Amino acid sequence: MRRPAVLAVGALLALAACSSGSGSEPDAGREIGVTVSAEPDVEPTASAGASGTAPRVVGTIATGLDAPWGLAFLPGGDAVLTERDTASVKVVAAGTGEVETVGTVGEAAPQGEGGLLGVAVSPSYDQDATLYFYVSSATDNRIVTATLRDGRLGPTTPILTGIPLGQIHDGGRLAFGPDGMLYASTGETGQPDLAQDPDSLAGKILRITPTGEPAPGNPSGTAVFSLGHRNVQGLAFDGDQLWASEFGASTSDELNRIDAGANYGWPAFEGTGGTADGFVDPQATWDTDSASPSGLAYADGALWMAALKGNRLWKIPVTSSSDGSGADQQAGTPEEYLVGDYGRLRTVVPAPDGTLWVTTSNRDGRGRPGPDDDRILQVSPTG
């Protein structure tokens, strides 16, 4: 169900967010939260927000998953899914929702918040059948590729290694941009100063070529595209504009509009207030009970953000410049839906049919799973 939003947008307000910021406690990654995820007898309904019709869960695609993390669609309509703790790669069939395990990523060493995390599909998948994975190995976080042919995952090939590894704050989201480059989010592994270290890949958003080299035009000539991040777990493109959802520490979870070379302030600033020091303020902030943001998607003129501890789906309308050029996108007032109905929500992805696929994350050690968890929910963004 929907409740009135009490959040700040841009620099208007910064409410209290993520719990421990010390990086030394088991819940310092602040994904933790109490969940109640039993299937409702009747599908929850919600009143419309200011931006229009309320989204609605119209079905369950798959059940019985184990801490699903990454989700991406193949050209034919099937979806590729990763499970963080089993290191399994699964394919979810279009139409039927049948789930088949096609392989595992052997170099994944699940621990803490790490494991087999994000997945992205090659823009030229029809020719190269290549998938990209963000993997926590025994020694580092890394990006690897593997082919998917005849229903089987091939061996992995590392294309970028040496991303710092931690029990917490490992980032992990992958997304190809409209420029054909691969964007990856990393965390600062509980060591805040790494976010401001230009020589470290931690606490950054990276931009690389499909073969793992620094992408042409990156501000510093390295793989780093933006810096000053604590733990980004959501990436989404609205046209050419990149957005990111980010865990805060003790005051503010964030939605950031990402621009090349920009510094988003962590650990000097959390939430708003850093512009005088040359940092970029978030477009929206949340408190700890209503967010802990992970996955992010853009569809139907809005960003859709999955909340872990918040146990809800956020809709954030996006507006562009008045001249219709699409430039200078701004986040509008956030609206909350599915509050407490399905427990922890991890990933949200636009499906080819115009719906959203939203995964629960109640079996990740920080939730209270129901008998069908974890699940992929099918959500109509227009009700």
QUIDAPE-V569594 format. One record per residue. N is the residue number from 1. RES is the residue in three letters. SS is DSSP state (alpha for helix, beta for strand, coil for the rest). Layout:
# QUIDAPE-V569594
n:N res:RES ss:SS
n:N res:RES ss:SS
This chain:
# QUIDAPE-V569594
n:1 res:MET ss:coil
n:2 res:ARG ss:coil
n:3 res:ARG ss:coil
n:4 res:PRO ss:coil
n:5 res:ALA ss:coil
n:6 res:VAL ss:coil
n:7 res:LEU ss:coil
n:8 res:ALA ss:beta
n:9 res:VAL ss:beta
n:10 res:GLY ss:coil
n:11 res:ALA ss:coil
n:12 res:LEU ss:coil
n:13 res:LEU ss:coil
n:14 res:ALA ss:coil
n:15 res:LEU ss:coil
n:16 res:ALA ss:coil
n:17 res:ALA ss:coil
n:18 res:CYS ss:coil
n:19 res:SER ss:coil
n:20 res:SER ss:coil
n:21 res:GLY ss:coil
n:22 res:SER ss:coil
n:23 res:GLY ss:coil
n:24 res:SER ss:coil
n:25 res:GLU ss:coil
n:26 res:PRO ss:coil
n:27 res:ASP ss:coil
n:28 res:ALA ss:coil
n:29 res:GLY ss:coil
n:30 res:ARG ss:coil
n:31 res:GLU ss:coil
n:32 res:ILE ss:coil
n:33 res:GLY ss:coil
n:34 res:VAL ss:coil
n:35 res:THR ss:coil
n:36 res:VAL ss:coil
n:37 res:SER ss:coil
n:38 res:ALA ss:coil
n:39 res:GLU ss:coil
n:40 res:PRO ss:coil
n:41 res:ASP ss:coil
n:42 res:VAL ss:coil
n:43 res:GLU ss:coil
n:44 res:PRO ss:coil
n:45 res:THR ss:coil
n:46 res:ALA ss:coil
n:47 res:SER ss:coil
n:48 res:ALA ss:coil
n:49 res:GLY ss:beta
n:50 res:ALA ss:coil
n:51 res:SER ss:coil
n:52 res:GLY ss:beta
n:53 res:THR ss:coil
n:54 res:ALA ss:coil
n:55 res:PRO ss:coil
n:56 res:ARG ss:beta
n:57 res:VAL ss:beta
n:58 res:VAL ss:beta
n:59 res:GLY ss:beta
n:60 res:THR ss:beta
n:61 res:ILE ss:beta
n:62 res:ALA ss:beta
n:63 res:THR ss:coil
n:64 res:GLY ss:coil
n:65 res:LEU ss:coil
n:66 res:ASP ss:coil
n:67 res:ALA ss:coil
n:68 res:PRO ss:beta
n:69 res:TRP ss:beta
n:70 res:GLY ss:beta
n:71 res:LEU ss:beta
n:72 res:ALA ss:beta
n:73 res:PHE ss:beta
n:74 res:LEU ss:coil
n:75 res:PRO ss:coil
n:76 res:GLY ss:coil
n:77 res:GLY ss:coil
n:78 res:ASP ss:coil
n:79 res:ALA ss:beta
n:80 res:VAL ss:beta
n:81 res:LEU ss:beta
n:82 res:THR ss:beta
n:83 res:GLU ss:beta
n:84 res:ARG ss:coil
n:85 res:ASP ss:coil
n:86 res:THR ss:coil
n:87 res:ALA ss:coil
n:88 res:SER ss:beta
n:89 res:VAL ss:beta
n:90 res:LYS ss:beta
n:91 res:VAL ss:beta
n:92 res:VAL ss:beta
n:93 res:ALA ss:coil
n:94 res:ALA ss:coil
n:95 res:GLY ss:coil
n:96 res:THR ss:coil
n:97 res:GLY ss:coil
n:98 res:GLU ss:coil
n:99 res:VAL ss:beta
n:100 res:GLU ss:beta
n:101 res:THR ss:beta
n:102 res:VAL ss:beta
n:103 res:GLY ss:beta
n:104 res:THR ss:beta
n:105 res:VAL ss:coil
n:106 res:GLY ss:coil
n:107 res:GLU ss:coil
n:108 res:ALA ss:coil
n:109 res:ALA ss:coil
n:110 res:PRO ss:coil
n:111 res:GLN ss:beta
n:112 res:GLY ss:coil
n:113 res:GLU ss:coil
n:114 res:GLY ss:beta
n:115 res:GLY ss:coil
n:116 res:LEU ss:beta
n:117 res:LEU ss:beta
n:118 res:GLY ss:beta
n:119 res:VAL ss:beta
n:120 res:ALA ss:beta
n:121 res:VAL ss:beta
n:122 res:SER ss:coil
n:123 res:PRO ss:coil
n:124 res:SER ss:coil
n:125 res:TYR ss:alpha
n:126 res:ASP ss:alpha
n:127 res:GLN ss:alpha
n:128 res:ASP ss:alpha
n:129 res:ALA ss:coil
n:130 res:THR ss:beta
n:131 res:LEU ss:beta
n:132 res:TYR ss:beta
n:133 res:PHE ss:beta
n:134 res:TYR ss:beta
n:135 res:VAL ss:beta
n:136 res:SER ss:beta
n:137 res:SER ss:coil
n:138 res:ALA ss:coil
n:139 res:THR ss:coil
n:140 res:ASP ss:coil
n:141 res:ASN ss:beta
n:142 res:ARG ss:beta
n:143 res:ILE ss:beta
n:144 res:VAL ss:beta
n:145 res:THR ss:beta
n:146 res:ALA ss:beta
n:147 res:THR ss:beta
n:148 res:LEU ss:beta
n:149 res:ARG ss:beta
n:150 res:ASP ss:coil
n:151 res:GLY ss:coil
n:152 res:ARG ss:beta
n:153 res:LEU ss:beta
n:154 res:GLY ss:coil
n:155 res:PRO ss:coil
n:156 res:THR ss:coil
n:157 res:THR ss:beta
n:158 res:PRO ss:beta
n:159 res:ILE ss:beta
n:160 res:LEU ss:beta
n:161 res:THR ss:beta
n:162 res:GLY ss:beta
n:163 res:ILE ss:beta
n:164 res:PRO ss:coil
n:165 res:LEU ss:coil
n:166 res:GLY ss:coil
n:167 res:GLN ss:coil
n:168 res:ILE ss:coil
n:169 res:HIS ss:coil
n:170 res:ASP ss:coil
n:171 res:GLY ss:coil
n:172 res:GLY ss:coil
n:173 res:ARG ss:coil
n:174 res:LEU ss:beta
n:175 res:ALA ss:beta
n:176 res:PHE ss:beta
n:177 res:GLY ss:coil
n:178 res:PRO ss:coil
n:179 res:ASP ss:coil
n:180 res:GLY ss:coil
n:181 res:MET ss:coil
n:182 res:LEU ss:beta
n:183 res:TYR ss:beta
n:184 res:ALA ss:beta
n:185 res:SER ss:beta
n:186 res:THR ss:coil
n:187 res:GLY ss:beta
n:188 res:GLU ss:coil
n:189 res:THR ss:coil
n:190 res:GLY ss:coil
n:191 res:GLN ss:coil
n:192 res:PRO ss:alpha
n:193 res:ASP ss:alpha
n:194 res:LEU ss:alpha
n:195 res:ALA ss:alpha
n:196 res:GLN ss:alpha
n:197 res:ASP ss:coil
n:198 res:PRO ss:coil
n:199 res:ASP ss:coil
n:200 res:SER ss:coil
n:201 res:LEU ss:coil
n:202 res:ALA ss:coil
n:203 res:GLY ss:coil
n:204 res:LYS ss:beta
n:205 res:ILE ss:beta
n:206 res:LEU ss:beta
n:207 res:ARG ss:beta
n:208 res:ILE ss:beta
n:209 res:THR ss:coil
n:210 res:PRO ss:coil
n:211 res:THR ss:coil
n:212 res:GLY ss:coil
n:213 res:GLU ss:coil
n:214 res:PRO ss:beta
n:215 res:ALA ss:coil
n:216 res:PRO ss:coil
n:217 res:GLY ss:coil
n:218 res:ASN ss:coil
n:219 res:PRO ss:coil
n:220 res:SER ss:coil
n:221 res:GLY ss:coil
n:222 res:THR ss:coil
n:223 res:ALA ss:coil
n:224 res:VAL ss:beta
n:225 res:PHE ss:beta
n:226 res:SER ss:beta
n:227 res:LEU ss:beta
n:228 res:GLY ss:coil
n:229 res:HIS ss:coil
n:230 res:ARG ss:coil
n:231 res:ASN ss:beta
n:232 res:VAL ss:beta
n:233 res:GLN ss:beta
n:234 res:GLY ss:beta
n:235 res:LEU ss:beta
n:236 res:ALA ss:beta
n:237 res:PHE ss:beta
n:238 res:ASP ss:beta
n:239 res:GLY ss:coil
n:240 res:ASP ss:coil
n:241 res:GLN ss:beta
n:242 res:LEU ss:beta
n:243 res:TRP ss:beta
n:244 res:ALA ss:beta
n:245 res:SER ss:beta
n:246 res:GLU ss:beta
n:247 res:PHE ss:coil
n:248 res:GLY ss:coil
n:249 res:ALA ss:coil
n:250 res:SER ss:coil
n:251 res:THR ss:coil
n:252 res:SER ss:coil
n:253 res:ASP ss:beta
n:254 res:GLU ss:beta
n:255 res:LEU ss:beta
n:256 res:ASN ss:beta
n:257 res:ARG ss:beta
n:258 res:ILE ss:beta
n:259 res:ASP ss:coil
n:260 res:ALA ss:coil
n:261 res:GLY ss:coil
n:262 res:ALA ss:coil
n:263 res:ASN ss:beta
n:264 res:TYR ss:coil
n:265 res:GLY ss:coil
n:266 res:TRP ss:coil
n:267 res:PRO ss:coil
n:268 res:ALA ss:coil
n:269 res:PHE ss:coil
n:270 res:GLU ss:coil
n:271 res:GLY ss:coil
n:272 res:THR ss:coil
n:273 res:GLY ss:coil
n:274 res:GLY ss:coil
n:275 res:THR ss:alpha
n:276 res:ALA ss:alpha
n:277 res:ASP ss:alpha
n:278 res:GLY ss:coil
n:279 res:PHE ss:coil
n:280 res:VAL ss:coil
n:281 res:ASP ss:coil
n:282 res:PRO ss:coil
n:283 res:GLN ss:coil
n:284 res:ALA ss:beta
n:285 res:THR ss:beta
n:286 res:TRP ss:beta
n:287 res:ASP ss:coil
n:288 res:THR ss:coil
n:289 res:ASP ss:coil
n:290 res:SER ss:coil
n:291 res:ALA ss:coil
n:292 res:SER ss:coil
n:293 res:PRO ss:beta
n:294 res:SER ss:beta
n:295 res:GLY ss:beta
n:296 res:LEU ss:beta
n:297 res:ALA ss:beta
n:298 res:TYR ss:beta
n:299 res:ALA ss:beta
n:300 res:ASP ss:coil
n:301 res:GLY ss:coil
n:302 res:ALA ss:beta
n:303 res:LEU ss:beta
n:304 res:TRP ss:beta
n:305 res:MET ss:beta
n:306 res:ALA ss:beta
n:307 res:ALA ss:beta
n:308 res:LEU ss:coil
n:309 res:LYS ss:coil
n:310 res:GLY ss:coil
n:311 res:ASN ss:coil
n:312 res:ARG ss:beta
n:313 res:LEU ss:beta
n:314 res:TRP ss:beta
n:315 res:LYS ss:beta
n:316 res:ILE ss:beta
n:317 res:PRO ss:beta
n:318 res:VAL ss:beta
n:319 res:THR ss:beta
n:320 res:SER ss:coil
n:321 res:SER ss:coil
n:322 res:SER ss:coil
n:323 res:ASP ss:coil
n:324 res:GLY ss:coil
n:325 res:SER ss:coil
n:326 res:GLY ss:coil
n:327 res:ALA ss:coil
n:328 res:ASP ss:coil
n:329 res:GLN ss:coil
n:330 res:GLN ss:beta
n:331 res:ALA ss:beta
n:332 res:GLY ss:beta
n:333 res:THR ss:beta
n:334 res:PRO ss:beta
n:335 res:GLU ss:beta
n:336 res:GLU ss:beta
n:337 res:TYR ss:beta
n:338 res:LEU ss:coil
n:339 res:VAL ss:coil
n:340 res:GLY ss:coil
n:341 res:ASP ss:coil
n:342 res:TYR ss:coil
n:343 res:GLY ss:coil
n:344 res:ARG ss:coil
n:345 res:LEU ss:beta
n:346 res:ARG ss:beta
n:347 res:THR ss:beta
n:348 res:VAL ss:beta
n:349 res:VAL ss:beta
n:350 res:PRO ss:beta
n:351 res:ALA ss:coil
n:352 res:PRO ss:coil
n:353 res:ASP ss:coil
n:354 res:GLY ss:coil
n:355 res:THR ss:coil
n:356 res:LEU ss:beta
n:357 res:TRP ss:beta
n:358 res:VAL ss:beta
n:359 res:THR ss:beta
n:360 res:THR ss:beta
n:361 res:SER ss:coil
n:362 res:ASN ss:coil
n:363 res:ARG ss:coil
n:364 res:ASP ss:coil
n:365 res:GLY ss:coil
n:366 res:ARG ss:coil
n:367 res:GLY ss:coil
n:368 res:ARG ss:coil
n:369 res:PRO ss:coil
n:370 res:GLY ss:coil
n:371 res:PRO ss:coil
n:372 res:ASP ss:coil
n:373 res:ASP ss:coil
n:374 res:ASP ss:coil
n:375 res:ARG ss:coil
n:376 res:ILE ss:beta
n:377 res:LEU ss:beta
n:378 res:GLN ss:beta
n:379 res:VAL ss:beta
n:380 res:SER ss:beta
n:381 res:PRO ss:coil
n:382 res:THR ss:coil
n:383 res:GLY ss:coil
